[in-house]
Amino acid sequence: MTAPAPSVSTFESGSASKNELSRVPILTLDREGTIQHSNKPARRALEYSSEDSIDPCFFSHVHGRNLQRVMRDLAHMVNHRKQRARWLLRLRTGNGRWRWYRAIARNRLNHSSAAIRVHLRPL
């Protein structure tokens, strides 16, 4: 039996422990929206096996009806230092189907990691 994932409020407050974060599906994006890293929970949530390759363009995974908002919010993170964005969106999974997720993107571009971290919560 697996432990429940931390709540969205834990992500928002930034109080998640290192142990909790190891169970949270996280995608790490660069300034252009290229997926630099996907942890094991993210691969599972997106229905990819450890052998499957993931298209590195984050936007290619986002459903067309959600794409404009996601692109706008990420552009504001890069250009205007917006710190956080929240979405209810559909992402294409490794099986080719669309699945709903709650996502919280956090701007870490000014930190040592220099990335945007997207926490996913499958619905």
Secondary structure as UniProt FT lines:
FT   HELIX           8..13
FT   HELIX           18..21
FT   TURN            22..23
FT   STRAND          26..29
FT   TURN            31..32
FT   STRAND          34..38
FT   HELIX           40..45
FT   TURN            46..47
FT   HELIX           58..61
FT   HELIX           64..80
FT   STRAND          84..92
FT   TURN            94..95
FT   STRAND          98..108
FT   TURN            109..110
FT   TURN            112..113
FT   STRAND          115..122
//
